[in-house]
Amino acid sequence: MTINEELTNLKLYKESGIDEFYNDSPYVFFENNSFAFPVAKTSTPQQPTEKNISILKASEEAKKALQNISTVDALQQSILDFKLNPLSKFATHPITGIGVKNPSLLVITESPNSDEDRTGIPLSGPTGELLKKILLAINSSVETNTFTFPASPLRAPGNRTPTEEEMEISKPFTLKFIEILKPKIILTMGSIPADILLNTKEPITTLRGKWFKYENIDVMPTFSLNYLLNNIEAKKKTWEDLKLLREKL
């Protein structure tokens, strides 16, 4: 085929509205009808995965279950009845909190220890005993002026940190506790409860020892009980945080 013939063919293609070729050589449709033109990829919104949908549904069901709850006893029972959190398959006993119903101080820890999970008794085990000593040091107790509960009422396998998805399901229960108890001061122990109330991903080393607000309630973040058990320096820093809290109490 000469150049003039090629130019004539190209002109014919252009006049026919054909301005793009997908192959290096002409394609004969009558000889092969299985050809499929390549389709340009277009960006589409990422669809939620089945896991995300189930987490979202569980979180919505938790909120729905709490709509008509107005007492601590009813809230604690709702935690026992709620089975949509994936951790329900692994935990033995949910820990629903302990203390007075009109507390000056609310202490929110991260999750139950192995003793609490095994027995269902709050403040048992090493971290429970440590929290009792901490409260005593600031002239407080669950018998006089304090209520405490874990942000995740269910212990994760191997005592791992609960995932963001698992905490998203537990979050409505935490916020409902605060709504009902109306404490004057909240002590968050560990990054999980601090993240929930302060809506931040700042490390606890940055947050601790400073006053924040949640719904006009004073919030003091400090280290988790598990971390304090094995870190002497953290205990010294936490004591500085607790002295500020004691003064405000």
C-alpha positions as CSV (number, residue, x, y, z in Angstrom):
1,M,0.0,0.0,0.0
2,T,1.4,3.4,-1.1
3,I,1.5,6.4,1.1
4,N,-1.3,8.1,-0.9
5,E,-3.5,5.0,-0.4
6,E,-2.8,5.1,3.3
7,L,-3.6,8.8,3.5
8,T,-6.8,8.1,1.5
9,N,-7.8,5.4,4.0
10,L,-7.1,7.6,7.0
11,K,-9.2,10.4,5.5
12,L,-12.0,7.9,5.0
13,Y,-11.7,6.7,8.6
14,K,-11.7,10.3,9.9
15,E,-14.8,11.2,7.9
16,S,-16.5,8.1,9.2
17,G,-15.9,9.2,12.8
18,I,-13.1,6.7,13.4
19,D,-10.3,8.5,15.2
20,E,-8.8,5.9,17.4
21,F,-7.2,2.4,16.8
22,Y,-6.8,-0.3,19.4
23,N,-4.5,-2.6,17.4
24,D,-1.4,-2.2,15.3
25,S,-3.1,-3.8,12.3
26,P,-6.6,-3.7,10.9
27,Y,-9.1,-6.1,12.5
28,V,-11.5,-8.2,10.5
29,F,-14.7,-8.6,12.6
30,F,-16.1,-11.3,10.3
31,E,-13.2,-13.6,11.0
32,N,-13.3,-13.3,14.8
33,N,-16.3,-12.2,16.7
34,S,-14.9,-12.8,20.2
35,F,-12.8,-9.6,20.2
36,A,-13.5,-7.2,23.0
37,F,-12.3,-3.6,22.9
38,P,-10.2,-2.7,25.9
39,V,-12.2,-0.6,28.3
40,A,-10.6,2.4,29.9
41,K,-10.4,2.1,33.7
42,T,-12.4,4.7,35.6
43,S,-12.1,5.5,39.2
44,T,-15.1,4.5,41.2
45,P,-15.9,5.2,44.9
46,Q,-14.5,2.5,47.1
47,Q,-17.3,0.3,48.3
48,P,-17.5,-0.6,51.9
49,T,-16.3,-4.1,52.7
50,E,-18.5,-6.7,54.3
51,K,-16.5,-6.3,57.5
52,N,-17.0,-2.5,57.6
53,I,-20.7,-2.9,56.9
54,S,-21.0,-5.4,59.9
55,I,-19.1,-3.1,62.2
56,L,-21.2,-0.1,61.2
57,K,-24.3,-2.1,61.7
58,A,-23.2,-3.3,65.2
59,S,-22.4,0.3,66.2
60,E,-25.8,1.5,65.0
61,E,-27.4,-1.4,66.9
62,A,-25.5,-0.4,70.0
63,K,-26.8,3.2,69.8
64,K,-30.3,1.9,69.2
65,A,-30.2,-0.4,72.2
66,L,-29.2,2.6,74.4
67,Q,-31.9,5.0,73.3
68,N,-34.3,4.5,76.1
69,I,-31.7,3.7,78.8
70,S,-31.5,6.3,81.7
71,T,-30.0,4.4,84.7
72,V,-26.6,2.8,85.4
73,D,-28.2,-0.6,86.2
74,A,-30.0,-0.7,82.8
75,L,-26.9,0.4,81.0
76,Q,-24.8,-2.4,82.7
77,Q,-27.5,-4.9,81.8
78,S,-27.4,-3.7,78.1
79,I,-23.7,-4.4,78.0
80,L,-24.2,-7.9,79.2
81,D,-27.0,-8.5,76.7
82,F,-25.1,-7.0,73.7
83,K,-23.5,-9.7,71.6
84,L,-22.6,-8.0,68.3
85,N,-19.1,-7.0,69.3
86,P,-16.7,-9.6,67.7
87,L,-14.9,-9.8,71.1
88,S,-18.0,-11.4,72.6
89,K,-16.8,-14.7,71.0
90,F,-13.6,-14.6,73.0
91,A,-14.2,-12.8,76.3
92,T,-15.6,-14.8,79.3
93,H,-17.2,-12.0,81.3
94,P,-17.9,-8.4,80.3
95,I,-16.9,-5.9,83.0
96,T,-19.6,-3.3,83.3
97,G,-18.1,-1.0,85.9
98,I,-18.3,-0.4,89.7
99,G,-18.8,2.5,92.0
100,V,-21.2,5.1,93.3
101,K,-24.1,6.3,91.0
102,N,-23.4,10.0,91.5
103,P,-19.6,10.2,91.3
104,S,-17.4,13.2,91.6
105,L,-14.7,11.2,89.7
106,L,-15.1,8.9,86.8
107,V,-12.2,6.7,85.9
108,I,-12.2,5.1,82.4
109,T,-9.6,2.4,81.9
110,E,-8.8,0.5,78.7
111,S,-10.0,-3.1,79.0
112,P,-10.4,-5.9,81.6
113,N,-7.4,-7.9,82.7
114,S,-7.3,-11.7,82.7
115,D,-8.6,-12.0,86.3
116,E,-11.5,-9.7,85.6
117,D,-12.4,-11.5,82.4
118,R,-12.2,-14.9,84.2
119,T,-14.2,-14.0,87.3
120,G,-16.3,-11.1,86.1
121,I,-15.3,-9.2,89.3
122,P,-14.2,-5.5,88.7
123,L,-10.9,-4.4,90.2
124,S,-9.6,-7.9,90.6
125,G,-6.1,-8.8,89.4
126,P,-2.9,-6.7,89.4
127,T,-4.3,-3.7,87.5
128,G,-7.4,-3.7,89.7
129,E,-5.4,-3.6,92.9
130,L,-3.2,-0.8,91.4
131,L,-6.3,1.3,90.6
132,K,-7.5,0.8,94.2
133,K,-4.2,2.2,95.5
134,I,-4.3,5.1,93.1
135,L,-7.8,6.1,94.3
136,L,-6.7,5.8,97.9
137,A,-3.8,8.1,97.2
138,I,-6.1,10.8,96.0
139,N,-8.6,10.3,98.9
140,S,-11.1,8.5,96.7
141,S,-12.7,5.1,96.3
142,V,-15.5,3.3,94.5
143,E,-17.4,3.3,97.8
144,T,-17.3,7.0,98.4
145,N,-17.0,9.2,95.3
146,T,-15.8,7.3,92.2
147,F,-17.2,5.1,89.4
148,T,-14.9,3.2,87.1
149,F,-15.3,1.1,84.0
150,P,-13.2,-0.1,81.0
151,A,-13.8,1.6,77.6
152,S,-13.8,-1.9,76.2
153,P,-15.9,-4.0,78.5
154,L,-14.6,-7.1,76.7
155,R,-11.1,-8.4,76.9
156,A,-9.4,-9.1,73.6
157,P,-7.6,-12.4,73.0
158,G,-4.1,-12.4,74.4
159,N,-4.8,-9.1,76.0
160,R,-4.1,-7.3,72.7
161,T,-5.3,-3.8,72.2
162,P,-8.8,-3.7,70.8
163,T,-9.0,-2.6,67.2
164,E,-10.6,0.7,66.2
165,E,-13.6,-1.2,64.8
166,E,-14.1,-3.0,68.1
167,M,-13.8,0.2,70.0
168,E,-16.3,1.9,67.6
169,I,-18.9,-0.6,68.8
170,S,-18.0,0.0,72.5
171,K,-17.9,3.7,72.2
172,P,-21.7,4.3,72.5
173,F,-21.7,2.6,75.9
174,T,-18.8,4.7,77.2
175,L,-20.6,7.9,76.1
176,K,-23.8,6.7,77.7
177,F,-22.1,6.1,81.0
178,I,-20.9,9.7,81.0
179,E,-24.3,11.0,80.1
180,I,-26.0,9.2,83.0
181,L,-23.3,9.6,85.7
182,K,-22.6,13.2,85.0
183,P,-19.2,13.2,86.9
184,K,-17.4,16.4,87.7
185,I,-14.0,15.1,86.6
186,I,-12.9,12.2,84.3
187,L,-9.6,10.4,84.6
188,T,-8.8,8.5,81.4
189,M,-6.1,5.9,81.8
190,G,-4.5,4.9,78.5
191,S,-4.8,6.1,74.9
192,I,-8.1,4.3,74.2
193,P,-10.4,6.3,76.5
194,A,-8.5,9.5,75.7
195,D,-9.0,9.0,72.0
196,I,-12.8,8.4,72.5
197,L,-13.4,11.5,74.6
198,L,-10.9,13.9,73.0
199,N,-11.2,12.7,69.4
200,T,-7.5,12.7,68.9
201,K,-4.7,10.4,67.9
202,E,-2.1,12.3,69.9
203,P,0.1,10.0,72.0
204,I,-0.6,9.7,75.7
205,T,2.8,11.1,76.4
206,T,1.7,14.4,74.8
207,L,-1.8,14.4,76.4
208,R,-1.0,13.4,80.0
209,G,-0.8,16.0,82.7
210,K,-3.0,18.5,80.9
211,W,-6.6,19.4,81.4
212,F,-9.1,19.0,78.6
213,K,-12.9,19.3,78.3
214,Y,-15.6,16.8,77.3
215,E,-19.1,18.2,77.4
216,N,-17.9,20.8,79.9
217,I,-16.5,18.1,82.1
218,D,-12.8,18.3,83.1
219,V,-10.7,15.5,81.7
220,M,-7.2,14.4,82.8
221,P,-5.5,11.8,80.6
222,T,-2.7,9.7,82.0
223,F,-0.9,6.3,81.4
224,S,-2.7,3.0,81.3
225,L,-2.7,0.7,84.3
226,N,-0.9,-2.0,82.3
227,Y,1.9,0.4,81.5
228,L,2.2,1.6,85.0
229,L,2.7,-1.9,86.3
230,N,6.0,-2.2,84.6
231,N,7.3,1.3,84.3
232,I,8.6,3.1,87.3
233,E,9.2,6.4,85.5
234,A,5.6,6.4,84.3
235,K,4.4,5.9,87.9
236,K,6.3,9.1,88.9
237,K,4.7,11.1,86.1
238,T,1.3,9.7,86.8
239,W,1.6,10.8,90.4
240,E,2.2,14.4,89.2
241,D,-1.0,14.1,87.1
242,L,-2.9,12.7,90.1
243,K,-1.8,15.6,92.3
244,L,-3.4,18.0,89.9
245,L,-6.6,15.9,89.9
246,R,-6.6,15.7,93.6
247,E,-6.4,19.5,93.9
248,K,-9.4,19.9,91.6
249,L,-11.4,17.3,93.4
